[in-house]
Amino acid sequence: MKVIISGAGIGGLALAQGLHHAGHEVVVFERGTLPEGPSGYRLRLDSRAVAVLRRLLPPELWTALLASGVGAGAIQRLGYHDQHLRFLAEDRREDFDVLMIGRGPLRRMLAHGIVDRVRWSTTVASYDVGPESVSVTLSDGTVEHGDLVVSAEGVHSPLRVQLLGDAGYRSTGSIAVSGRVPGRPTDLGLPVMDEALRLGYLLASGPHELGMFLAVHDPSAGPSIDPAAVGPVAPDLEDAYLTWGLIGPESDMPTGDDAALRHGVEQLVASWHPEFGRLPGLSDPASVQRYGITAATEVPIWPTTAVTVLGDAVHAVPPSGGIGASTAIRDAGHLVEAISATSGRAELLRALHSYEQTMRGYADQVVADSVKPLHWQHQLASPAVHTVATGVLAGAQGLRRLVRR
Ligand SMILES: Cc1cc2nc3c(=O)[nH]c(=O)nc-3n(C[C@H](O)[C@H](O)[C@H](O)COP(=O)(O)OP(=O)(O)OC[C@H]3O[C@@H](n4cnc5c(N)ncnc54)[C@H](O)[C@@H]3O)c2cc1C
């Protein structure tokens, strides 16, 4: 079977790996290029996504992937703090994060061995379903035929719009500005953050519905596998960095180029602990970006054809949940499983229908869970609640309940 995948992001590449190793012909179209060097943000992949990747990747690539990230022991908690960096509460979990890996290394690892199956800098414009085959038309007018087309283009997917008639997401009203600071907090003169980040992530709640998420990524400090166990594929190791993301209401968040964004964030956190205000200036200017937080509307039911859709293209997961990439990988795993052993169009359509039903079974819940962390900011926005919740440090359990509602 020949499968055309539109989009070499996380889900598209995971699918391509799985299908390629199952013996299918795969062609991936990607409008961008494969990033080199440090790029993007650190992703956390949950245990489900890691289990899928283990199944989809050949063993030597799997061990190299693990060696390119940080394993479970490095993150033991999510700590809630106020804007003065005072500890409020924490969320501890047994399997808190299984693999933390930069988006660049993850995509490079997922492209390993199939890089010649990807046509980079090539944009897919539309699809067409014929009686025997299906095709995509590229933006230069070229047509490519296959047996199945998978839209894996993330949010703003043109094929999703063609298939389902709408973009399938809404704005949450929140905007994020994020950046990455090269180095470890210890070396950067951020002692209070260093202490707070030692056991895991930090979520700081400020006034006016502002919240900042912080995480340190240091693959050399805690690789998830003994380097001696790594096979012939070399790990893709990044130098240590700290990522931050300030989320707030659209009307208050800065706009403009990276200098304007950094200046705007400095102003917004001016009354916070001074270490927050130092982050924009320490950041790699190229890493500073602003993006709207969008969330999928309910995944619709559609008549199955030889065109299907996975990942953010069908269920845009807001980054506040930290689970969108994991869910795209989960989709890819189900799709590979469903179509691997099919032959003929009728069987393929039955398999695709089964994949779509399975994906619908969890996607809406994943999106709903990912929107929840935005609610605590709205709840804390009321001056009375903010004062009580952040002032009464001994009442951490109260905040914890508040956060979880
Ligand atoms: C700051 C931030 C932090 C995040 N942290 C986490 C985290 O810790 N854990 C987690 O699980 N998730 C996280 N996410 C979410 C995660 O990045 C996304 O949910 C995930 O990348 C979705 O995967 P995807 O394959 O659906 O789409 P993408 O990874 O977005 O890939 C889509 C690809 O399709 C390409 N494309 C688009 N249109 C076309 C076209 N017409 N033709 C050809 N190619 C096209 C794009 O260039 C892109 O490469 C985070 C997101 C952000 C913004």
The ligand as an SDF file (V2000), in Angstrom:
LIG
                    3D

 53 58  0  0  0  0  0  0  0  0999 V2000
    5.2790   25.7860   23.5730 C   0  0  0  0  0  0  0  0  0  0  0  0
    4.6610   24.4460   23.3790 C   0  0  0  0  0  0  0  0  0  0  0  0
    4.9820   23.4200   24.2520 C   0  0  0  0  0  0  0  0  0  0  0  0
    4.4420   22.1380   24.0870 C   0  0  0  0  0  0  0  0  0  0  0  0
    4.7920   21.1590   24.9460 N   0  0  0  0  0  0  0  0  0  0  0  0
    4.3000   19.9110   24.7740 C   0  0  0  0  0  0  0  0  0  0  0  0
    4.7170   18.8430   25.6200 C   0  0  0  0  0  0  0  0  0  0  0  0
    5.5170   19.0260   26.5280 O   0  0  0  0  0  0  0  0  0  0  0  0
    4.2080   17.5890   25.3870 N   0  0  0  0  0  0  0  0  0  0  0  0
    3.3280   17.3460   24.3730 C   0  0  0  0  0  0  0  0  0  0  0  0
    2.8930   16.1780   24.2190 O   0  0  0  0  0  0  0  0  0  0  0  0
    2.9130   18.3400   23.5550 N   0  0  0  0  0  0  0  0  0  0  0  0
    3.3880   19.6030   23.7160 C   0  0  0  0  0  0  0  0  0  0  0  0
    3.0000   20.6060   22.8550 N   0  0  0  0  0  0  0  0  0  0  0  0
    2.0300   20.3160   21.7790 C   0  0  0  0  0  0  0  0  0  0  0  0
    2.7000   19.6620   20.5810 C   0  0  0  0  0  0  0  0  0  0  0  0
    3.8260   20.3900   20.1130 O   0  0  0  0  0  0  0  0  0  0  0  0
    1.7080   19.5080   19.4440 C   0  0  0  0  0  0  0  0  0  0  0  0
    0.4630   19.0700   19.9490 O   0  0  0  0  0  0  0  0  0  0  0  0
    2.2310   18.4820   18.4240 C   0  0  0  0  0  0  0  0  0  0  0  0
    3.3730   18.9940   17.7810 O   0  0  0  0  0  0  0  0  0  0  0  0
    1.1570   18.1130   17.4050 C   0  0  0  0  0  0  0  0  0  0  0  0
    1.7230   17.1820   16.5090 O   0  0  0  0  0  0  0  0  0  0  0  0
    1.1710   17.0600   15.0250 P   0  0  0  0  0  0  0  0  0  0  0  0
    1.9740   15.9920   14.3750 O   0  0  0  0  0  0  0  0  0  0  0  0
   -0.2910   16.9540   15.0260 O   0  0  0  0  0  0  0  0  0  0  0  0
    1.4880   18.4760   14.3560 O   0  0  0  0  0  0  0  0  0  0  0  0
    2.8730   19.2460   14.2130 P   0  0  0  0  0  0  0  0  0  0  0  0
    3.9140   18.6340   15.0720 O   0  0  0  0  0  0  0  0  0  0  0  0
    2.5200   20.6780   14.4070 O   0  0  0  0  0  0  0  0  0  0  0  0
    3.3030   18.9900   12.7080 O   0  0  0  0  0  0  0  0  0  0  0  0
    2.5790   19.4680   11.6160 C   0  0  0  0  0  0  0  0  0  0  0  0
    3.5540   19.5470   10.4340 C   0  0  0  0  0  0  0  0  0  0  0  0
    2.8130   19.7140    9.2240 O   0  0  0  0  0  0  0  0  0  0  0  0
    3.4800   20.6530    8.4020 C   0  0  0  0  0  0  0  0  0  0  0  0
    2.4720   21.2080    7.4860 N   0  0  0  0  0  0  0  0  0  0  0  0
    1.4330   22.0160    7.7880 C   0  0  0  0  0  0  0  0  0  0  0  0
    0.6920   22.2740    6.7060 N   0  0  0  0  0  0  0  0  0  0  0  0
    1.2740   21.6050    5.6760 C   0  0  0  0  0  0  0  0  0  0  0  0
    0.9580   21.4620    4.2950 C   0  0  0  0  0  0  0  0  0  0  0  0
   -0.1190   22.0510    3.7600 N   0  0  0  0  0  0  0  0  0  0  0  0
    1.7790   20.7150    3.5190 N   0  0  0  0  0  0  0  0  0  0  0  0
    2.8740   20.1010    4.0430 C   0  0  0  0  0  0  0  0  0  0  0  0
    3.2300   20.2040    5.3580 N   0  0  0  0  0  0  0  0  0  0  0  0
    2.4220   20.9370    6.1660 C   0  0  0  0  0  0  0  0  0  0  0  0
    4.0390   21.6520    9.3990 C   0  0  0  0  0  0  0  0  0  0  0  0
    5.1050   22.3990    8.8400 O   0  0  0  0  0  0  0  0  0  0  0  0
    4.4970   20.7300   10.5260 C   0  0  0  0  0  0  0  0  0  0  0  0
    5.8290   20.2820   10.3600 O   0  0  0  0  0  0  0  0  0  0  0  0
    3.5310   21.8930   23.0170 C   0  0  0  0  0  0  0  0  0  0  0  0
    3.2110   22.9340   22.1250 C   0  0  0  0  0  0  0  0  0  0  0  0
    3.7770   24.1910   22.2940 C   0  0  0  0  0  0  0  0  0  0  0  0
    3.4040   25.2880   21.3150 C   0  0  0  0  0  0  0  0  0  0  0  0
  1  2  1  0
  2  3  1  0
  2 52  2  0
  3  4  2  0
  4  5  1  0
  4 50  1  0
  5  6  2  0
  6  7  1  0
  6 13  1  0
  7  8  2  0
  7  9  1  0
  9 10  1  0
 10 11  2  0
 10 12  1  0
 12 13  2  0
 13 14  1  0
 14 15  1  0
 14 50  1  0
 15 16  1  0
 16 17  1  0
 16 18  1  0
 18 19  1  0
 18 20  1  0
 20 21  1  0
 20 22  1  0
 22 23  1  0
 23 24  1  0
 24 25  2  0
 24 26  1  0
 24 27  1  0
 27 28  1  0
 28 29  2  0
 28 30  1  0
 28 31  1  0
 31 32  1  0
 32 33  1  0
 33 34  1  0
 33 48  1  0
 34 35  1  0
 35 36  1  0
 35 46  1  0
 36 37  1  0
 36 45  1  0
 37 38  2  0
 38 39  1  0
 39 40  1  0
 39 45  2  0
 40 41  1  0
 40 42  2  0
 42 43  1  0
 43 44  2  0
 44 45  1  0
 46 47  1  0
 46 48  1  0
 48 49  1  0
 50 51  2  0
 51 52  1  0
 52 53  1  0
M  END
$$$$
